[in-house]
Structures are given as C-alpha cells and as structure tokens.
Amino acid sequence: MSSLNGEILIVEDALSVGLTYQAWLKKERLESIHVTSGMEALDLLRGSEFKVVLLDLQLPDIGGMEIMKVIRDEQIPVSVVVVTSTGSIKTAVDVMRAGAYDYVVKPAAQERMITTVKNALERETLQTVVKEITKPYAKPNLGGFIGSSLPMVGVYRMIEAVGRSTASVFITGESGTGKEVCAQAIHQSSERKQNPFVALNCAAIPKDLIESEIFGHLKGAFTGATTNRDGAAFAANGGTLFLDEICEMDLSLQSKLLRFLQTGSVQKVGSDKVDKVDVRILCATNREPLKEVEEGRFREDLFYRLHVVPIHLPPLRERDDDVVEIANALLQQISDEEGKTFELFSDDAKQMLLQHTWPGNVRELQNVVRNAVILNDGSVIEAEMLSIGTAIIPRTNNTPSAQPVAGMKGPELRVTLGRSYDEIEREIVEATITHCRGSIPRAAEMLKVSPSTIYRKREGWSQAS
C-alpha cells in the first residue's frame, strides 16, 4: 500500500458531494480518498492499492467509462461502483458490461451507498483470499487439467494427496467433467507412473464380454474366443486400472470384481488357474453411487471397497473463469490441428462462454470451439461464430397466452402478459436462477446485473410476500 491511507477512492467532481460520501463512509470506519478528476483517479489507481472505486461517470477531463476501460485493460484489481445521475436500464447495462461491480443512482441514499460499498469490499477481500489459496495452482501441471478456480484447487490437492497412496479412488462428476483426466493425473502423481495406465469403459462393452475384457480368457472359452487373451487386469499389472462408468457393471460381475479386490487374484474365463497381479483400482461414474446402492443396482460391499477416497469433479458452470482459460487452450490446439489462424476470443464471445451453463461440460465446450474454428476464418472468434445450444427454461405459468420475451439471447423464457412489471421482473429473475441451478452469481452474469442487485430484490420480494 502507498503512503495514502484509504481502501476506497471517491472520484466525484462536485466537492460537496464527494465530501458527503466521505463523511458517510467515515461513520462506518471506512477510510477514503477523494479526487475531482479522472486523471487524478488514474494516477492514484496505478500507484496505490484501493479495493473499491466510487466513480462518477461525468467528469471534467475524461469520462468514467474510459476510466473503467483502463482498469479492465491494465487489470487493476479494484471493484468499481458507478455513481450516475441516469437510472436508465441502458446505462445500467452499459456500466455492468464495462466491468462495474454495481451502480448507484444520484441522488444517492446513504444506506444504499454504504451497503453497496460494504458488499464491494467483501467481494475484494474474498477475491484476495481466493488468489492466495489458488496461487500455487495458477499454472497446474496435473495430467491435462486447465484452470485455477477454487473448486479445482480442491481437486488438485486431493490428487496430490492420493497420488502418494495405494488406496482405491472413486471419482464422481457429470459427463464431460474430465473423470479419466483425473484418473490419469492420479496415476502420474503416484509411484506407479512408470507402469501401465489401463482404462476400461464398463458402459461401452457388452455385459457378456466385460468379464473377459477385465480378467482375460482362454481360447475356446466361449464363441468367438479364437485365441488366449490377457485382460485389462493383467495389462495393468504394476500400474493402475481405471474402470469408467463402474455403475453400469452387471451385478454378477460385481461379485467377481469384489473378490479380485480382496485377493488380488485373477482367473481367466475358461481357466482353472489363479494368477496374482498388483493393480491399483480407480473408478468413476456420472451417477449417484449411493442411490445405485440403495436401489439395488450396485453392491454395497463393493461400493465401500472402492469408495475409500472420493473425488468429485465440479461441473464447468461452477468453475468461474476457467471456461475462458480452457476455451483459449482449446482454440490454440484446434486451430493448429485445422490449419487455421485463430488466436483469441472477442470480449462478447468471452461473455457468451461465461453465460452458458454447459450441460455437456468440457466436452460440449470442445465441440463449440471446434465448430467455430472449422466453419470460420480469421484471428478472432466473435460471439456470432459460437454455436451454443439454447435450453428452454420451464415456464412458471402454463397458460396458453404465455409469449417469449422478444430479443432475449440464450435460453428462452416465456412469461404471461397482462401482469405488472414487478411480477414479470420477479419471474424472469427467479427463472434465470433456476436455469443456473441456484447460482446467483451466474444468474447475475446472465442478466447483466450484480449479484448484490439480485440479493436485494429477492429480500424485497420476501418481505412483501
């Protein structure tokens, strides 16, 4: 921190207004610095460590929007609260797109101003803590994983911890979250990394052949067995056997797998001979394994034998800015493969990537990037080049008169006409939160407002009902 004392920078050309804001903040024991021009503000922002900027849009030298552009381009770590005399929706959308955390309309109410500033300070404090926690993982080298979001830091730490162990690991997560990548990272972090890593997808093999695929068979053991064959367990001897989609395994084979785990013994189909192998088992599923146990589709004793160390992979929608980092890496890779010259995504394209909920996770993102690269030319991927599938949010009112909201990008939302603006606004906000699976920050990104705005609105609706 510089010699200047203050967490908050007030940029307001009207001296009396700026001093009023300072007095309000001082009552809350919040120190601030007040300047009356944009150039003074930029000089201080570049030389001092402020957490929040209260920014007037109309300044005598340079505009507030230009200051926000500098903050964004130079990546100055500060939350911007815009103070504007124009309370129009267009102004709100413009400042939020420019990177503002929130905005306050003049004449500002003291309580509203203090609440907004405190929320912005809490956000900056949280982001500082997250950066400290994630700093060692800013450039992770864990078997192909990309991203340093807080949920993924937990995954990286688990991988490093279990890599030193020989315990079985049960990986869960939605389809496309990278369960095999996780298994490979565990193997590469272990003392077995010089030995084989063998992956077997239990859902892709007919159930009458999967025993042979795992344990091997002798010639003539069944129709089509024309030669002797070692199975995956033999192939992985000394290394790691990864059983993907383990919950798809037939119950009769589950008992044989359990016996293998307990004894380390393998008996090929059609053979009386029992062989010993040294294999570490990793498994994965996109189902809820405990639910499979409760409904009798998965053996309880096998579940507890495998479920020694659980690792859950977060879906892409919960990984914050990782989606852009992954998309950039995919863009470089796919551009090289396709002989194209794409280098980056435009700001609008990035926003589009961040707003989508990615039900197909990284696999869906990979398809979207590949589609854009193949069908277009240039150096920059624009938003209109991204073919991102739309999902329909379930209507909260099923009357036939429901009509789609005109011009709404992304997911389609139908609302019923003939009601008040407040009712329609509440329906849109709540439906968006539902679409984002309860994530208010993600809903705020989609609606181009700050999370604090949604929290305040929901609090008001709760008190009114």
C-alpha positions as CSV (number, residue, x, y, z in Angstrom):
1,M,0.0,0.0,0.0
2,S,1.3,3.5,-0.7
3,S,1.5,6.3,1.9
4,L,-2.0,7.3,1.1
5,N,-4.4,5.9,3.6
6,G,-7.7,4.6,2.3
7,E,-9.4,1.5,0.9
8,I,-11.9,3.5,-1.1
9,L,-11.3,6.0,-3.9
10,I,-14.1,8.6,-4.5
11,V,-14.0,10.1,-7.9
12,E,-16.5,13.0,-7.9
13,D,-16.0,16.4,-9.4
14,A,-18.6,18.1,-7.1
15,L,-16.6,18.8,-4.0
16,S,-19.6,18.9,-1.7
17,V,-21.0,15.6,-2.9
18,G,-17.6,13.9,-2.6
19,L,-17.2,15.2,1.0
20,T,-20.6,13.9,1.8
21,Y,-19.7,10.5,0.7
22,Q,-16.5,10.6,2.7
23,A,-18.5,11.6,5.8
24,W,-20.9,8.7,5.3
25,L,-18.0,6.2,5.0
26,K,-16.1,7.7,8.0
27,K,-19.1,7.0,10.2
28,E,-18.7,3.3,9.2
29,R,-15.0,3.5,10.0
30,L,-14.1,3.2,6.3
31,E,-11.2,5.4,5.1
32,S,-11.4,7.0,1.7
33,I,-9.6,9.4,-0.6
34,H,-11.5,12.0,-2.7
35,V,-10.4,13.3,-6.1
36,T,-12.2,15.5,-8.5
37,S,-10.8,14.5,-11.9
38,G,-10.3,11.3,-13.9
39,M,-6.6,11.8,-14.4
40,E,-6.0,12.1,-10.7
41,A,-8.0,9.0,-10.2
42,L,-5.9,7.0,-12.7
43,D,-2.7,8.2,-11.2
44,L,-3.8,7.0,-7.8
45,L,-5.1,3.7,-9.1
46,R,-1.8,2.9,-10.8
47,G,0.2,3.8,-7.7
48,S,-1.9,2.7,-4.8
49,E,-3.9,-0.3,-3.7
50,F,-7.5,0.6,-3.4
51,K,-10.2,-2.0,-3.0
52,V,-13.2,0.0,-4.2
53,V,-13.7,3.0,-6.5
54,L,-16.9,5.2,-6.3
55,L,-16.9,6.5,-9.8
56,D,-18.9,9.4,-11.2
57,L,-19.5,9.0,-15.0
58,Q,-19.5,12.7,-15.8
59,L,-16.0,14.2,-15.0
60,P,-14.4,17.4,-16.3
61,D,-11.5,15.7,-18.1
62,I,-12.1,12.1,-19.0
63,G,-15.3,10.0,-18.7
64,G,-16.0,7.3,-16.2
65,M,-16.4,4.7,-18.9
66,E,-12.9,5.5,-20.2
67,I,-11.5,5.0,-16.7
68,M,-13.3,1.6,-16.4
69,K,-11.7,0.6,-19.7
70,V,-8.2,1.5,-18.3
71,I,-9.0,-0.5,-15.2
72,R,-10.0,-3.5,-17.3
73,D,-7.2,-3.3,-19.8
74,E,-4.5,-2.8,-17.2
75,Q,-6.1,-5.4,-14.9
76,I,-6.1,-3.1,-11.9
77,P,-7.6,-5.2,-9.0
78,V,-10.4,-3.0,-7.8
79,S,-14.2,-3.2,-7.7
80,V,-15.9,-0.3,-9.4
81,V,-19.2,1.2,-8.1
82,V,-20.6,3.6,-10.6
83,V,-22.5,6.7,-9.3
84,T,-24.7,8.0,-12.1
85,S,-27.5,10.6,-12.5
86,T,-29.1,8.4,-15.2
87,G,-31.0,5.5,-13.8
88,S,-32.0,4.0,-17.2
89,I,-31.7,0.3,-17.9
90,K,-29.4,1.1,-20.9
91,T,-27.0,2.9,-18.6
92,A,-27.1,0.1,-16.1
93,V,-26.4,-2.5,-18.8
94,D,-23.6,-0.4,-20.3
95,V,-21.7,0.1,-17.0
96,M,-22.1,-3.6,-16.0
97,R,-20.7,-4.7,-19.4
98,A,-17.8,-2.3,-18.9
99,G,-16.9,-4.1,-15.8
100,A,-18.6,-2.3,-12.9
101,Y,-19.5,-4.3,-9.8
102,D,-22.6,-2.3,-9.1
103,Y,-24.1,1.2,-9.6
104,V,-25.9,3.8,-7.5
105,V,-28.3,6.4,-8.9
106,K,-28.0,10.0,-7.8
107,P,-29.1,11.5,-5.5
108,A,-27.7,8.5,-3.6
109,A,-29.3,7.4,-0.4
110,Q,-26.8,6.9,2.4
111,E,-28.0,3.4,3.4
112,R,-27.9,2.3,-0.3
113,M,-24.4,3.7,-0.7
114,I,-23.0,2.1,2.4
115,T,-24.5,-1.3,1.7
116,T,-23.1,-1.3,-1.8
117,V,-19.6,-0.2,-0.8
118,K,-19.5,-2.9,2.0
119,N,-20.6,-5.6,-0.5
120,A,-17.9,-4.5,-2.9
121,L,-15.3,-4.5,-0.1
122,E,-16.3,-8.0,1.0
123,R,-16.0,-9.1,-2.7
124,E,-12.5,-7.8,-3.0
125,T,-11.5,-9.4,0.3
126,L,-12.8,-12.7,-0.8
127,Q,-11.1,-12.5,-4.1
128,T,-7.8,-11.7,-2.4
129,V,-8.2,-14.8,-0.2
130,V,-9.0,-16.9,-3.2
131,K,-6.0,-15.6,-5.1
132,E,-3.7,-16.5,-2.1
133,I,-5.2,-20.0,-1.9
134,T,-5.0,-20.6,-5.6
135,K,-1.6,-19.0,-6.2
136,P,0.3,-22.4,-6.2
137,Y,-2.1,-23.7,-8.8
138,A,-2.1,-20.7,-11.2
139,K,-0.4,-23.0,-13.8
140,P,-1.3,-26.5,-12.7
141,N,0.6,-29.4,-14.2
142,L,-1.8,-32.2,-13.4
143,G,-2.3,-34.5,-16.3
144,G,-4.0,-32.1,-18.7
145,F,-6.3,-30.2,-16.3
146,I,-6.6,-26.4,-17.0
147,G,-8.0,-23.8,-14.6
148,S,-7.3,-22.4,-11.2
149,S,-10.8,-21.8,-9.8
150,L,-11.3,-22.5,-6.1
151,P,-13.3,-25.8,-6.8
152,M,-10.5,-27.1,-8.9
153,V,-7.8,-26.2,-6.4
154,G,-9.6,-28.7,-4.0
155,V,-9.4,-31.3,-6.7
156,Y,-5.7,-30.7,-7.4
157,R,-4.9,-31.0,-3.7
158,M,-6.9,-34.3,-3.5
159,I,-5.0,-35.6,-6.5
160,E,-1.6,-34.7,-4.9
161,A,-2.6,-36.3,-1.6
162,V,-4.0,-39.6,-3.0
163,G,-1.2,-39.9,-5.6
164,R,1.2,-40.9,-2.7
165,S,-1.3,-43.6,-1.6
166,T,-2.3,-47.0,-2.9
167,A,-5.9,-46.6,-1.9
168,S,-8.8,-47.0,-4.3
169,V,-10.3,-43.8,-5.5
170,F,-13.9,-43.2,-6.5
171,I,-14.3,-40.3,-9.0
172,T,-17.8,-38.8,-9.5
173,G,-19.0,-36.0,-11.7
174,E,-21.2,-35.2,-14.6
175,S,-20.5,-36.4,-18.1
176,G,-17.7,-34.4,-19.7
177,T,-16.1,-33.1,-16.5
178,G,-12.8,-35.0,-17.0
179,K,-13.0,-38.1,-14.9
180,E,-10.5,-40.0,-17.0
181,V,-8.2,-37.0,-17.0
182,C,-8.4,-37.1,-13.2
183,A,-7.6,-40.8,-13.1
184,Q,-4.6,-40.2,-15.3
185,A,-3.4,-37.3,-13.1
186,I,-3.6,-39.6,-10.0
187,H,-1.6,-42.2,-11.8
188,Q,1.0,-39.7,-12.9
189,S,1.3,-38.4,-9.3
190,S,1.9,-41.9,-8.0
191,E,4.9,-44.2,-7.7
192,R,3.3,-46.4,-10.4
193,K,3.6,-43.7,-13.1
194,Q,6.4,-45.6,-14.9
195,N,4.0,-48.6,-15.2
196,P,0.8,-49.1,-17.3
197,F,-2.3,-47.0,-17.0
198,V,-5.2,-49.0,-18.5
199,A,-8.7,-47.5,-18.9
200,L,-11.8,-49.6,-19.4
201,N,-15.3,-48.1,-20.1
202,C,-17.8,-50.5,-18.5
203,A,-20.7,-48.9,-20.4
204,A,-19.1,-49.5,-23.8
205,I,-18.6,-53.2,-23.5
206,P,-21.5,-55.8,-23.8
207,K,-22.1,-57.3,-20.4
208,D,-21.4,-60.9,-21.7
209,L,-17.9,-59.7,-22.7
210,I,-16.8,-57.4,-19.9
211,E,-15.6,-60.3,-17.6
212,S,-13.3,-61.3,-20.4
213,E,-12.2,-57.7,-21.0
214,I,-11.2,-57.4,-17.3
215,F,-9.8,-60.8,-16.5
216,G,-9.0,-62.3,-19.9
217,H,-9.9,-65.7,-21.4
218,L,-8.6,-68.9,-22.9
219,K,-9.0,-70.0,-26.5
220,G,-12.4,-71.7,-26.9
221,A,-13.8,-70.4,-23.6
222,F,-16.8,-69.0,-25.5
223,T,-18.0,-68.5,-29.1
224,G,-15.5,-66.1,-30.7
225,A,-12.6,-66.8,-28.3
226,T,-10.2,-67.9,-31.0
227,T,-7.0,-67.1,-29.1
228,N,-5.8,-66.8,-25.5
229,R,-6.1,-63.3,-24.2
230,D,-4.9,-61.3,-21.2
231,G,-7.4,-58.9,-19.8
232,A,-7.1,-55.4,-18.5
233,A,-6.1,-56.6,-15.0
234,F,-3.0,-58.4,-16.4
235,A,-2.2,-55.5,-18.7
236,A,-2.2,-53.1,-15.8
237,N,0.0,-55.3,-13.5
238,G,2.2,-53.0,-11.5
239,G,0.2,-49.9,-12.6
240,T,-3.3,-48.6,-12.5
241,L,-6.6,-50.0,-13.7
242,F,-9.3,-47.3,-14.3
243,L,-12.9,-48.6,-14.5
244,D,-15.0,-45.8,-16.0
245,E,-18.8,-45.9,-15.6
246,I,-18.5,-48.6,-12.9
247,C,-22.2,-48.3,-12.0
248,E,-23.0,-49.8,-15.4
249,M,-21.4,-53.1,-14.4
250,D,-23.7,-56.2,-14.2
251,L,-24.3,-57.4,-10.6
252,S,-23.0,-60.9,-11.3
253,L,-19.6,-59.4,-12.4
254,Q,-19.6,-57.1,-9.4
255,S,-19.1,-60.0,-7.1
256,K,-16.1,-61.2,-9.1
257,L,-14.6,-57.7,-9.1
258,L,-15.0,-57.6,-5.3
259,R,-13.2,-61.0,-4.9
260,F,-10.4,-59.6,-7.2
261,L,-10.1,-56.5,-5.0
262,Q,-10.0,-58.6,-1.8
263,T,-7.4,-61.2,-3.0
264,G,-5.6,-59.6,-5.9
265,S,-6.2,-62.9,-7.7
266,V,-7.2,-63.1,-11.4
267,Q,-8.9,-66.2,-13.0
268,K,-9.3,-66.0,-16.8
269,V,-12.6,-67.1,-18.3
270,G,-12.3,-70.8,-19.1
271,S,-9.2,-71.4,-16.9
272,D,-8.8,-73.1,-13.5
273,K,-5.5,-71.3,-12.9
274,V,-5.4,-68.4,-10.5
275,D,-2.8,-65.6,-11.0
276,K,-1.7,-62.8,-8.7
277,V,-1.5,-59.2,-10.0
278,D,-0.6,-55.9,-8.4
279,V,-3.0,-53.3,-9.6
280,R,-4.4,-50.1,-8.1
281,I,-8.0,-49.6,-8.9
282,L,-9.5,-46.2,-9.8
283,C,-13.2,-46.0,-10.8
284,A,-15.7,-43.3,-11.9
285,T,-19.3,-42.8,-12.6
286,N,-21.7,-40.0,-13.6
287,R,-24.4,-41.4,-11.5
288,E,-25.1,-41.1,-7.8
289,P,-23.4,-44.2,-6.4
290,L,-25.2,-44.3,-3.1
291,K,-28.5,-44.1,-4.9
292,E,-27.4,-47.0,-7.1
293,V,-26.6,-49.0,-3.9
294,E,-30.0,-48.0,-2.3
295,E,-31.9,-49.2,-5.3
296,G,-30.1,-52.5,-5.5
297,R,-28.1,-51.9,-8.7
298,F,-24.7,-51.7,-7.1
299,R,-23.4,-54.0,-4.3
300,E,-22.9,-52.2,-1.0
301,D,-19.8,-54.2,-0.1
302,L,-18.2,-53.4,-3.4
303,F,-19.1,-49.7,-3.0
304,Y,-17.3,-49.4,0.3
305,R,-14.4,-51.4,-1.0
306,L,-14.0,-48.9,-3.9
307,H,-15.1,-45.7,-2.1
308,V,-12.0,-45.3,0.0
309,V,-11.1,-41.9,-1.3
310,P,-13.9,-40.0,-3.1
311,I,-13.1,-37.1,-5.5
312,H,-16.0,-35.1,-7.0
313,L,-15.3,-33.1,-10.2
314,P,-17.2,-29.8,-10.3
315,P,-19.3,-29.1,-13.5
316,L,-17.9,-26.4,-15.7
317,R,-20.7,-23.9,-14.7
318,E,-19.3,-23.9,-11.2
319,R,-15.7,-23.2,-12.3
320,D,-16.0,-19.4,-12.8
321,D,-13.4,-18.1,-15.3
322,D,-11.9,-21.5,-16.0
323,V,-14.3,-21.8,-19.0
324,V,-12.4,-19.0,-20.8
325,E,-9.0,-20.4,-19.9
326,I,-10.0,-23.8,-21.2
327,A,-11.5,-22.3,-24.3
328,N,-8.3,-20.4,-25.1
329,A,-6.2,-23.6,-24.7
330,L,-8.7,-25.5,-27.0
331,L,-8.6,-22.7,-29.5
332,Q,-4.8,-22.9,-29.9
333,Q,-4.9,-26.7,-30.1
334,I,-7.8,-26.9,-32.6
335,S,-6.5,-24.0,-34.7
336,D,-3.2,-25.8,-35.1
337,E,-5.0,-29.1,-36.0
338,E,-7.2,-27.5,-38.6
339,G,-4.5,-25.2,-40.1
340,K,-6.4,-22.0,-39.0
341,T,-5.0,-18.7,-37.6
342,F,-7.4,-18.1,-34.7
343,E,-5.6,-16.6,-31.6
344,L,-8.2,-15.3,-29.2
345,F,-11.9,-14.7,-28.4
346,S,-13.5,-11.3,-28.5
347,D,-14.9,-9.8,-25.3
348,D,-18.5,-10.5,-26.4
349,A,-17.6,-14.1,-27.2
350,K,-16.0,-14.5,-23.7
351,Q,-19.2,-13.2,-22.1
352,M,-21.2,-15.7,-24.2
353,L,-19.0,-18.5,-22.9
354,L,-19.3,-17.4,-19.3
355,Q,-23.1,-17.0,-19.5
356,H,-23.8,-20.5,-20.9
357,T,-24.4,-23.2,-18.3
358,W,-22.6,-26.0,-20.2
359,P,-24.7,-29.1,-19.5
360,G,-22.1,-31.1,-21.5
361,N,-19.2,-29.5,-19.6
362,V,-15.7,-29.5,-21.2
363,R,-16.8,-32.0,-23.9
364,E,-19.5,-29.6,-25.0
365,L,-17.1,-26.6,-24.9
366,Q,-14.6,-28.6,-27.0
367,N,-17.3,-29.2,-29.6
368,V,-18.3,-25.5,-29.7
369,V,-14.8,-24.3,-30.2
370,R,-14.1,-26.9,-32.9
371,N,-17.3,-25.9,-34.7
372,A,-16.3,-22.2,-34.7
373,V,-12.8,-22.9,-35.9
374,I,-13.9,-25.2,-38.7
375,L,-16.7,-23.0,-40.1
376,N,-14.9,-19.6,-39.9
377,D,-11.6,-17.9,-40.7
378,G,-9.7,-15.1,-39.1
379,S,-7.7,-14.4,-36.0
380,V,-10.5,-13.6,-33.5
381,I,-13.5,-15.8,-32.6
382,E,-16.6,-13.4,-32.4
383,A,-19.8,-14.1,-30.5
384,E,-21.8,-14.8,-33.6
385,M,-19.4,-17.6,-34.6
386,L,-20.2,-19.6,-31.4
387,S,-23.0,-22.1,-32.0
388,I,-24.1,-22.6,-28.4
389,G,-27.2,-24.7,-27.9
390,T,-30.2,-23.0,-26.2
391,A,-32.1,-24.5,-23.4
392,I,-35.7,-23.7,-22.6
393,I,-36.4,-22.7,-19.0
394,P,-39.6,-24.3,-17.7
395,R,-42.4,-21.8,-17.6
396,T,-43.6,-20.8,-14.2
397,N,-47.1,-20.2,-15.7
398,N,-48.5,-22.6,-18.1
399,T,-51.3,-20.5,-19.5
400,P,-51.7,-20.5,-23.3
401,S,-51.2,-16.8,-23.5
402,A,-47.6,-17.0,-22.4
403,Q,-45.3,-15.4,-25.0
404,P,-41.5,-15.5,-25.5
405,V,-39.6,-12.4,-24.4
406,A,-38.6,-10.6,-27.6
407,G,-34.9,-10.3,-28.3
408,M,-33.7,-12.4,-25.4
409,K,-30.4,-14.2,-26.2
410,G,-29.5,-17.6,-25.0
411,P,-32.1,-19.6,-23.0
412,E,-35.8,-19.0,-24.0
413,L,-38.1,-17.7,-21.3
414,R,-41.9,-17.4,-21.6
415,V,-43.9,-15.0,-19.4
416,T,-47.6,-14.3,-19.2
417,L,-48.7,-10.9,-20.5
418,G,-51.2,-8.7,-18.7
419,R,-49.3,-8.5,-15.3
420,S,-47.3,-5.8,-13.6
421,Y,-43.7,-5.1,-14.4
422,D,-42.6,-6.1,-10.9
423,E,-44.3,-9.5,-11.3
424,I,-42.7,-10.1,-14.7
425,E,-39.3,-9.0,-13.4
426,R,-39.5,-11.4,-10.5
427,E,-40.5,-14.3,-12.8
428,I,-37.5,-13.6,-15.1
429,V,-35.0,-13.3,-12.2
430,E,-36.3,-16.5,-10.4
431,A,-36.4,-18.5,-13.7
432,T,-32.9,-17.5,-14.5
433,I,-31.7,-18.6,-11.1
434,T,-33.4,-21.9,-11.6
435,H,-31.8,-22.2,-15.0
436,C,-28.4,-21.6,-13.4
437,R,-29.1,-24.3,-10.8
438,G,-29.4,-21.9,-7.9
439,S,-26.2,-20.0,-8.6
440,I,-27.0,-16.3,-8.1
441,P,-23.5,-15.1,-9.4
442,R,-24.1,-17.0,-12.6
443,A,-27.7,-15.7,-12.9
444,A,-26.3,-12.1,-12.3
445,E,-23.9,-12.6,-15.2
446,M,-26.7,-13.8,-17.5
447,L,-28.9,-10.8,-16.5
448,K,-26.0,-8.3,-16.7
449,V,-26.5,-7.1,-13.1
450,S,-24.5,-7.5,-10.0
451,P,-25.2,-10.3,-7.5
452,S,-26.0,-7.8,-4.8
453,T,-28.8,-6.4,-7.0
454,I,-30.5,-9.9,-7.1
455,Y,-30.0,-10.4,-3.4
456,R,-31.6,-7.1,-2.6
457,K,-34.5,-7.8,-5.0
458,R,-35.2,-11.2,-3.5
459,E,-35.0,-9.8,0.0
460,G,-37.6,-7.2,-1.0
461,W,-39.9,-9.8,-2.6
462,S,-39.6,-12.0,0.5
463,Q,-40.6,-9.1,2.8
464,A,-43.5,-8.2,0.5
465,S,-45.0,-11.8,0.4
